[in-house]
Amino acid sequence: MTLEKNFDFNKFEDQIYQRWLENKCFNPIESDKQYSIVMPPPNATGILHLGHSIGLTIQDIMVRFKRMQGYETLYIPGTDHAAIATQSKVEGIIFKETGQTRHDVGRENLLKEIDKFVKQSQETIIKQTMKMGTSCSWDHLKFTLDKNISDAVLQTFTNLYKDDLIYRKGRITNWDPNMQTTVSDDELEYVDETTDFYYFQFGPVVIGTARPETKFKDEVIVVHPQDERYKHLIGETFEVDWIEGKITAKVIADDCIDMELGTGAMTITPAHSQIDFELAEKHNLKIEKIINLEGKILEEVSTTCGGLTIKEARKKVVKILDEKGLLVKTDHKYKHSVPVNYRGGGIIEPQVLDQWYLDVNKPNVDFDGEKLSFKQIMLKVVEDGRIAINPSRFNKIYFHWINNLRDWCLSRQIWYGHRIPAWYKGDEIKVQKDSPGSGWKQDPDTLDTWFSAGMWTFTTLGYPEANELLEKFHPTSLLETGHDILFFWVARMILLTTYATKQIPFKDVYLHGMVTDKKGKKMSKSKGNGIDPLEMIEKYGADALRLSLVIGSTAGEKTKLYEEKIASYRNFVTKVWNSARFASMNLDDFDVNNINLENLTKNEADKWIIKKLHKLIQNSTENLEKMKISDCGSQIYEFLWNDFCSWYLEISKTNLNLDTLVYTLKNVLILLHPYMPFATSQIWEELGIKGELMLESWPEFNKEFAELNTEKIDDLCATINGIRSLKSEFSLQTNNKVEININTNGTEIYEVNQKAIQKIAGCILNINQTTDKKFINKVVNSQTQINLILDQDFDIEKEIQKSQKNASKLEGQIKGIQARLSNEKYVANAPKELVNESKSQLEELNKQHNLLLDKIKNLQNSL
């Protein structure tokens, strides 16, 4: 059967995926070795984006590879309830349609609306995940609010409380007035801002602040104990004229004060600053709120500014103090970083609130036969190599973050999610899953989404019930995720899994980088540089998108993606299809399921391709074992495009060995399958090869084949490359039929393959013929030389002079860029894209320079 002219991905991809589902191809097949991955759960109400796409592709490549290696593979899909984002979305819909807030609707009715919305939306992200070709075990689909997962989450919270690892306390907390909820430290982003910095006279000192609206109740001046300017004031009290009249202030000393910052003297606002709160606790100072949860000045704090927003109050306070003659000066170019909620971009206003916290420093966790703190455990399992982070440079970042970790605020002031299992009756508190009885009210807050996400590897396997899946597949083999959630998620999975199961959650962590546009810039709708993966699948097919996402990408680094790149990999898919189509046109009655292995190396070209194939099998296996996914894909690409199609098929067309052809094609399809599962599966089926490709065994490396003597074909290939090089040196088009004389001792291999050489190299080939014409000589090796026949009026000496002049010009450019790159300040401070561009320019200039030197050498040899 001859394959159709093109692979119609729009026609076949959904059909192929449906066949896989119907045949239960994704389910674990029993084996004595296991491999498991839990999918990082996308938001149940989200849509597929490039971050999902690259992650899904990498995960699926590894799962398909391990499945073919004979592992019992379990790839668990799931979705996340994404509490804040989901509730915010539904609240917005309700407000737009009815004008009602969540408080108007009520908790029970809001949760019903959210559940309804999630059920409708969940199917969308699941179908989109399938479009990527992911071979998930869909029978094990999970949702973070599934009953068994919710029960495990609440029980774990209860257990942590009993172990004195969770506590409730009024502490300074990151508060988002927009979303009306707390935000954990690692959910913050910092945005650079240029603003006004004010200097005010405050009694005997001048203080500096960018937040005068918080200073209504400031009654304490803090200085460094060694600051000579203020030593005499320490311990003194003063009457100070301030925003709304006279106040009494005192001066205290603390080592935390930076004498170089501002004037070296500061007042503190304990209720709205982490540093100030810690100072207040240390020195037993009053903690008074200035700003309410809506981001407005409290009415009881100020008669002049009560009820005003922060920005309104700031202007008014500055005006009042200026009129009093207390504004000393204003720096209009003050630069600082403002914390915002990464989910919605709302500016954080710290507040003192009663919240639930997880203690990361208390040594109350049983692990490895010791009593350790969470911090100690999180450091230990990475330091001792039980968990390997790839790329390893993220170890340093991970350790820095863990060493500076503060207690985790677990509670969120929203209604959707896992409701905190704490109950109140008067001053009594009980922590348990079910109500203690009448008169007890449950805490209205819910748990941080990352708490349930941190339990994902084991709750998806049926924890806490003992079962075969949990026993077989936990710890999981690999966690693949974006490097930006190393702290949000990866660290918390280690924390909660080691506590609940006494095991690590996974053995390896692979962190992919951000997918950017062609220039390395972050994609966004507003910039118009975004790429919709679903549109690309519709236009070029899932295989092309998968290939473009992983080939050329490096763990932890940016991956540049643009439509031309995806289109080029669509061309590669077509190349694979065409090579299989060529084979199908020549098979006739050949039995593709009965290859004669003894016939694989009957001629020189066969030996050459079989040797190349087995070296590829060896490298592919080693690369995938080490998760060098791009390297593996690139090598398979090069083999298929160049070695197999451009060389072997061309050389063998007049003397096809179908055993070798089919053997090579089958093995390449297996190696390619994890990267481009759809086209390879369709080719496999249409060629009539038995079985499902994704369940085929991974090829075994044969050392004997890899050590075959292929010197004759290697020489022939070197000669063809030499001809191409000469044509390139003299700017002759690839398809120009130039005249070439080959002088060689190995006449036979050139005579047998003369037509193939002429076609591949684009030349008229003479073998061991003498000539009176001018020619350029190139030495291939001790056995073979190439002569490129020139026009009679070609001036070799003039061409040498011209080439030497061009080489000298390039040398000057090379030295300039080398000097720039050897400048440490330039490399350290210039934008990374600019440095990389300089490195690319240098690489290209060196290539051009080397070509010119080869050209000059060849010209000189021809004199």
C-alpha positions, 0 to 999 in steps of 0.5 A: 500500500502506498501512503497518501501524498501528505499526512493530513493531521487534521484528519488523522490526529483525533482518530489516532487519539481516539483509537489509543483511548479505545484500546486502553493504550495509556493504561499501565502494563504490568512489569517488574519496573515502574515509572510514574509522573503526576501532571502539574494540574492546570486550572480547571477553568483555564485554557491551554497555553504554551507553558502547559504545552511545553510541560506536557510535551516533555512529560509525554516524551519521557512517559512514551520512552519509558513505556517502550522500555518496558516500564509499567508507566502511570501518567496521572492527569488532573486539574486544580481548583485554583481557588482565588482565580476561579472564585474571582472569575465567577464573582465577576460573572455574577456581578456583571449579570446581576450587580451582586457581590458574593456577600449578596449571593451568600456562601452556599449559593456562590459555591453552587455557581462555582461548582457549576462553572467548573464542571462546564469548564473542566472539559475544555482543558481536558480536551485541549490536553488531549490535543497535545497527544499526551498519553495520560492514564485518563482512567485515573483523572483527578481534581484537587477537590475530589472527595478522597483528596479533600478528606486527605487534605483536611486530615493532614491539616488536623494532624499537623495541628496535633503535632504542634506544627500549625498555629493561629496568631495575629501577625503581619500578613501580605494583604491584597485589598483588590482580591480581599485575601492574604497572599503568601511571600512566594506569591509576591512579585516586585515591580520597580517604581519611581515615586516621591520620597519625603523628608519631614521634621519630626521633633529633633530629627528629620525622617524620610518616607515614601508612605506618609499616609501611614504615619498618623500613629507613629510615636517611636523614632528608631536609630542605630545605637552607634550613630553619633548623630543621635546617641544623645537622643536615645531614651528621650521623649519629645512633644512633636507637632504632627499631622493632626496636632501634638503627640509625644514621641520617644527615641529607641535604638536598634542594630537593624537600622541602616545609618546610610539610608535616608537620614538614619532615623525612622519612625515605625508603623508596626501594623503595616510593615513587616520590619516595623512589626518585628521591631514592635514585637521586639521592643514591646511597642503598641501595634495600631492599625491605620489602613482598613482591609479595603485600602482606606484610612480608618475613620477612627484614626484620622478626622481629616483623612478617614475614609480616603484611599491611600493615594488620596490620603498621601496627597492630603498628609503631605499638604498638611505637613507642608502647610505646617512647615514640616516638609523639609524636601522631596526627592521626586526620583526615588526608586524602589520595588513595590510588592504585588500579588502575582495572580491579579497584580494588586498592590500588597498592603501588609495587615495584622490579622489572625491567620493560620500558619505552618511552623517551618522551624520547629523540630517536630517532624519524624523523618529518617529516625530523627525529629527535624524541622521542615526546613531541615528536611527540605534541605536534607533530601536535596543535599543528600541527592535523594531528589535531583534538580535539573538544571543543578544550578537551581540547587543554589536558588532552592537552598537560599530560599529554604534557608530564608523561609518564614512560617507559611500563612495557610489561610485565605479569605475566600470561600471556594476551596478546602475550608479550614477544619477549625471550629470556634465556640466562645474562646474555645478552638477545636481542629477536626474535620467534622463539627464538634456539635451544636453551637460550634462555628467553622472558620470561614477561611479556606486553605491556600491552594498550594497546600492541596497541590503540595499533596498531589503526588500521593493523594492522586494515588489514593492516600491515605488508604493503603493500595497497590497504586500507592505502593507501586508508583510512589515516590513518583519518578519525575516532576516536570514543571516550570522553574517559576514554581520551584518555590510555590509548588516543588518545595511544598510538595517536599514539605508535605509529602515527607510529613504525611508519607515519610517518603520523598514525593519524586526522585527527579525534578526537571524545570523547563524555562519560559516560552518567549517570542523570537527576540526572547521577550515574554509573550502577551496579548497586549504586545501582539506576540502571543502564540495560541498552541491550539491555533498552531495545532490546527494550522501545523499539527500537534507533532510540529508544535511538540518538536518546535517546543523541545528541540533547541530548548534547554532545562531552565532556559528561555525557549524561543518560539515563533510560527516560522519555527513551527512551520519548519518542523511541519516540513520535517514531519512531511520529510518523515512522511515522504521517506516512508511514502518512498519506502511504501512505493517500493515494497510491493510484496515485501513482508514488513513484519518478517525482516531478514536480519542476516541481509542487513549489511549486504553492501557498503551503503547498508553497512553505513546506515546500519552503523549510523542507526545503532550509534543513534540508538545508543545516543538517543537512549543515553540522552533520554535517560539523562533527560537531554531531550533537545539533544536527542531530538536534534540527533534523530532529526539530523539522522532522518533528514541527512543520513537517511533521506539525503544520503542513504536513500539517494545512494541506494535508489538504484540498488535498494535493500528492502530489509535494510530500508524497512529495518532502518525506517521502523527503528527511526519511527520508534525513536521519533515516536515520543516526539511526534506520536501522531505521524509515526503511528499513522505511518506504522499502521499504513505500512502494515506493521503489526501492533500499536507503535506506542507499545513497541519495544525500544530498540536495543543497541548492537555494538557489532553493528556500531563498529562496522567498517564503513570507510568507503562510504565515509570517504564518499560522503567526505568527497561530496561534502568537499564538493559542496564546500568548494561550491560554497566557497565560490558562491556557486548555487547548490543546484549548479552542475559544476564540472568536477574531477576526482582523483582517487585510489578507491575507484570502485565506490565512486563508479558504483555511486557516480549517478548518486554523487552527481545528484547529491553534490550537483555536479558533472563527475569525472573519475581519474581523468586528466585535464588541461583546464584551470581547476581548484584543488581540494584534498579530501584525504590521502586517497582522494582529491577534488578538482573544481574545473574553472573558466579559462579566464578565472584569475587565481592570484587575483582571487587569492588577493581578494579573499585575503583582503576579506579575511583581514576585514573579518579578523578586525571585526572578530577582534572587536567582538572578542574585546567586547566579550572579554570585558567582564563589566559588559558581560555582567551588566549588558542585557543577556539578549545583547550578550548572546547576540554578540556571541552569535555574531562572533560564531558566524564571523569565525565560520566565515573566516574559516571558510575564507582560509580554506578557500585561500588554501585551496586556491594556493594549492592550485597554483 
